[in-house]
Amino acid sequence: MDTVELRVETGSRACVVELTVEAARFVSGRGDGLLSVFVPHATAGLAILEVGAGSEHDLLGALDSLLPADEGRWVHRHGSRGHGRDHVLPAFIAPSLTVPVLAGELALGTWQSIVLVDTNVDNTDRRVRLSFLSGS
């Protein structure tokens, strides 16, 4: 298995960051196998999502509705306002995903992209691990 770690700056607001180009570059020419994508953080997750047509905004809006950042709701209260919801996020948006790789290319659907989902404004420096497991 081969692994590389990406550094992603997420900024000062909740965001969805596309990782597909980096993932495709990592698996390019490797043949068949599986790509594992993992974010080693307790307050971020990964998803496969259509990007560029407003789905990123829709996802963040849905998360705000489902997991509002109001103070009174969360027992976990250190950090910025509503930070407890950031620690619940990975139960809804998993911190890992797996994508098939065929002939050195990601086997994603036409509108599918790999994205990092981060609602935590207290930690703007994220790491994402890409690991390739060869099928041959």
C-alpha positions as CSV (number, residue, x, y, z in Angstrom):
1,M,0.0,0.0,0.0
2,D,1.2,3.5,-0.9
3,T,0.1,6.5,1.1
4,V,0.5,10.3,0.7
5,E,-0.8,13.1,3.0
6,L,-2.3,16.3,1.7
7,R,-2.5,19.5,3.6
8,V,-5.7,21.5,3.1
9,E,-6.3,25.0,4.4
10,T,-10.0,25.4,5.1
11,G,-10.3,29.0,6.2
12,S,-12.5,30.8,8.7
13,R,-15.9,29.5,7.6
14,A,-17.6,26.1,7.1
15,C,-16.5,24.7,3.7
16,V,-16.6,22.0,1.2
17,V,-13.2,21.5,-0.5
18,E,-12.8,19.3,-3.7
19,L,-10.1,16.7,-3.6
20,T,-10.8,14.9,-6.8
21,V,-7.9,16.3,-8.9
22,E,-5.3,15.4,-6.2
23,A,-6.8,11.9,-5.8
24,A,-6.8,11.3,-9.5
25,R,-3.2,12.4,-9.8
26,F,-2.2,10.1,-6.9
27,V,-3.8,7.0,-8.6
28,S,-2.8,7.8,-12.1
29,G,-1.0,5.0,-13.9
30,R,-1.3,2.6,-10.9
31,G,-3.6,0.0,-12.5
32,D,-6.6,-1.5,-10.7
33,G,-7.1,-1.2,-7.0
34,L,-8.8,0.8,-4.3
35,L,-8.3,4.4,-3.1
36,S,-8.9,5.0,0.6
37,V,-9.3,8.6,1.6
38,F,-9.1,9.4,5.3
39,V,-9.2,12.6,7.3
40,P,-7.6,12.1,10.8
41,H,-9.7,14.8,12.5
42,A,-12.6,14.6,15.0
43,T,-14.4,17.5,13.3
44,A,-14.3,16.9,9.6
45,G,-15.6,14.3,7.1
46,L,-15.4,13.2,3.5
47,A,-18.2,12.8,0.9
48,I,-18.8,12.1,-2.7
49,L,-20.8,15.0,-4.1
50,E,-21.6,16.9,-7.3
51,V,-19.7,20.2,-7.2
52,G,-20.0,23.4,-9.1
53,A,-23.8,23.5,-9.3
54,G,-24.6,24.6,-5.8
55,S,-24.5,21.3,-4.0
56,E,-21.7,22.4,-1.7
57,H,-23.9,25.3,-0.5
58,D,-26.9,23.0,-0.2
59,L,-24.9,20.5,1.9
60,L,-23.7,23.2,4.3
61,G,-27.2,24.5,4.6
62,A,-28.6,21.1,5.3
63,L,-25.9,20.6,8.0
64,D,-26.8,23.9,9.5
65,S,-30.4,22.8,9.7
66,L,-29.6,19.4,11.0
67,L,-26.8,20.4,13.3
68,P,-27.3,24.1,14.3
69,A,-24.4,25.9,15.9
70,D,-26.5,27.3,18.8
71,E,-24.9,27.1,22.2
72,G,-27.6,25.6,24.4
73,R,-27.9,22.4,22.4
74,W,-24.4,20.9,22.7
75,V,-22.8,19.5,25.9
76,H,-19.3,19.7,24.2
77,R,-18.7,23.4,24.5
78,H,-15.1,24.4,24.1
79,G,-14.0,26.4,21.1
80,S,-16.1,28.6,18.9
81,R,-19.9,29.0,19.2
82,G,-21.6,25.7,18.6
83,H,-18.4,23.8,18.3
84,G,-20.1,20.7,19.8
85,R,-21.8,20.2,16.5
86,D,-18.5,20.0,14.7
87,H,-17.7,16.9,16.9
88,V,-21.0,15.3,15.9
89,L,-20.4,15.9,12.1
90,P,-18.3,12.7,11.5
91,A,-21.2,10.6,12.6
92,F,-23.1,12.0,9.6
93,I,-20.3,12.7,7.2
94,A,-17.8,9.8,7.7
95,P,-14.1,10.6,8.0
96,S,-13.2,8.0,5.4
97,L,-14.3,6.7,2.0
98,T,-13.2,4.2,-0.6
99,V,-13.2,4.6,-4.4
100,P,-12.5,1.9,-6.9
101,V,-9.6,2.5,-9.3
102,L,-9.7,1.0,-12.8
103,A,-6.7,1.2,-15.1
104,G,-5.2,4.0,-13.0
105,E,-8.4,6.1,-13.0
106,L,-10.9,6.9,-10.3
107,A,-14.1,4.9,-11.1
108,L,-16.4,7.8,-10.2
109,G,-19.7,8.6,-11.9
110,T,-20.0,11.6,-14.2
111,W,-21.0,14.1,-11.6
112,Q,-19.2,12.6,-8.6
113,S,-16.3,14.4,-6.8
114,I,-14.5,13.6,-3.6
115,V,-14.8,16.4,-1.1
116,L,-13.7,17.4,2.4
117,V,-16.5,18.7,4.5
118,D,-15.4,21.0,7.4
119,T,-17.6,23.0,9.7
120,N,-14.9,23.6,12.3
121,V,-13.6,27.2,12.1
122,D,-11.2,26.6,15.0
123,N,-8.9,24.3,13.0
124,T,-8.1,25.6,9.5
125,D,-5.1,23.3,8.8
126,R,-6.4,19.8,7.7
127,R,-4.6,16.7,6.7
128,V,-6.1,14.2,4.3
129,R,-4.5,10.8,3.7
130,L,-4.7,9.1,0.3
131,S,-3.8,5.4,0.3
132,F,-3.7,3.1,-2.8
133,L,-4.2,-0.6,-2.4
134,S,-3.3,-2.4,-5.6
135,G,-5.6,-5.1,-6.9
136,S,-2.8,-6.9,-8.8
